[in-house]
Amino acid sequence: EKGLKKYMDATADIIEKYNDILDSQQTRFKKLDKSSDGILTANMRSKMVSYIRSDIIPALEKRQQELDNIPVIDGAQYLAAQRKESTILMVEAWRHFIEALETDSPNEFNVAKSYQKDAMDIDYRIDDVVKNTAISSSKTSTIP
């Protein structure tokens, strides 16, 4: 448990920085897909694809590279592995979304959604680990 807490502390700034970056990217992305009639024009699709390729996927990959540079202490292997798997799945989701935008393929949209759902499931597990560790740490620190 101490190793997990140390790893979480060591990666906290990276996680916070990239959560902010990815949140702002998500906000910008949502503005790119706004249309009055709900139909994406070829120009809108092209801008979305460019933005995913130039900003979103590189941010996910850079976050993972920075996390990979932090030594994984005993007790933190599960959390590190879950973060890495979530990143892999989200990158795949975005790649399939690009394919869907470029080919207008409902199947590719479904594949992208499936990868995204899997990544979100892992993110919930990550949140549980982080919350449970925070609760455990606070409990033990209050024991005289």
For each residue, the residues with C-beta under 8 A, 3 or more apart:
1: 4 5 75 133 136 137
2: 5 6 75
3: 6 7 73 74 75 76
4: 1 7 8 73 75 76 79 129 133
5: 1 2 8 9 133 137
6: 2 3 9 10 73 76
7: 3 4 10 11 70 72 73 75 76 79 80
8: 4 5 11 12 76 79 130 133
9: 5 6 12
10: 6 7 70 71
11: 7 8 14 15 67 70
12: 8 9 15 16
13: 16 17
14: 11 17 18 63 66 67 70
15: 11 12 18 19 63
16: 12 13 19 20
17: 13 14 20 21
18: 14 15 21 22 59 62 63 66
19: 15 16 22 23
20: 16 17 23 24
21: 17 18 24 25 59 63
22: 18 19 25 26 56 59 60 63
23: 19 20 26 27
24: 20 21 27 28
25: 21 22 28 29 51 55 56 59
26: 22 23 29 30
27: 23 24 30 31
28: 24 25 31 32 51
29: 25 26 32 33 48 51 52 56
30: 26 27 33 34
31: 27 28 34
32: 28 29 44 47 48 51
33: 29 30 40 44 48
34: 30 31
35: 38 39 40 41 44
36:
37:
38: 35
39: 35
40: 33 35 44 45 48 101
41: 35 44 45
42: 45 46
43: 46 47
44: 32 33 35 40 41 47 48
45: 40 41 42 48 49 101 102
46: 42 43 49 50
47: 32 43 44 50 51
48: 29 32 33 40 44 45 51 52 101
49: 45 46 52 53 98 101 102
50: 46 47 53 54
51: 25 28 29 32 47 48 54 55 56
52: 29 48 49 55 56 57 94 97 98
53: 49 50 56 57 98
54: 50 51 58
55: 25 51 52 58 59
56: 22 25 29 51 52 53 59 60 94
57: 52 53 60 61 91 94 95
58: 54 55 61 62
59: 18 21 22 25 55 56 62 63
60: 22 56 57 63 64 87 90 91 94
61: 57 58 64 65 87 91
62: 18 58 59 65 66
63: 14 15 18 21 22 59 60 66 67 87
64: 60 61 67 68 83 84 87
65: 61 62 68 69
66: 14 18 62 63 69 70
67: 11 14 63 64 70 80 83 84
68: 64 65 84
69: 65 66
70: 7 10 11 14 66 67
71: 10
72: 7 76 77 80
73: 3 4 6 7 76
74: 3 77
75: 1 2 3 4 7
76: 3 4 6 7 8 72 73 79 80
77: 72 74 80 81
78: 81 82 129
79: 4 7 8 76 82 83 126 129 130
80: 7 67 72 76 77 83 84
81: 77 78 84 85
82: 78 79 85 86 122 125 126 129
83: 64 67 79 80 86 87 126
84: 64 67 68 80 81 87 88
85: 81 82 88 89 122
86: 82 83 89 90 119 122 123 126
87: 60 61 63 64 83 84 90 91
88: 84 85 91 92
89: 85 86 92 93 115 116 118 119 122
90: 60 86 87 93 94 115 116 119
91: 57 60 61 87 88 94 95
92: 88 89 95 96 115
93: 89 90 96 97 112 113 115 116 119
94: 52 56 57 60 90 91 97 98 112
95: 57 91 92 98 99
96: 92 93 99 100 108 109 111 112 115
97: 52 93 94 100 101 108 109 112
98: 49 52 53 94 95 101 102
99: 95 96 102 103 105 108 112
100: 96 97 103 104 105 106 108 109 111 112
101: 40 45 48 49 97 98 104
102: 45 49 98 99
103: 99 100 108
104: 100 101
105: 99 100 108 109
106: 100 109 110
107: 110 111
108: 96 97 99 100 103 105 111 112
109: 96 97 100 105 106 112 113
110: 106 107 113 114
111: 96 100 107 108 114 115
112: 93 94 96 97 99 100 108 109 115 116
113: 93 109 110 116 117
114: 110 111 117 118
115: 89 90 92 93 96 111 112 118 119
116: 89 90 93 112 113 119 120
117: 113 114 120 121
118: 89 114 115 121 122
119: 86 89 90 93 115 116 122 123
120: 116 117 123 124
121: 117 118 124 125
122: 82 85 86 89 118 119 125 126
123: 86 119 120 126 127
124: 120 121 127 128
125: 82 121 122 128 129
126: 79 82 83 86 122 123 129 130
127: 123 124 130 131
128: 124 125 131 132
129: 4 78 79 82 125 126 132 133
130: 8 79 126 127 133 134
131: 127 128 134 135
132: 128 129 135 136
133: 1 4 5 8 129 130 136 137
134: 130 131 137 138
135: 131 132 138 139
136: 1 132 133 139 140
137: 1 5 133 134 140 141
138: 134 135 141 142
139: 135 136 142 143
140: 136 137 143
141: 137 138
142: 138 139
143: 139 140
144:
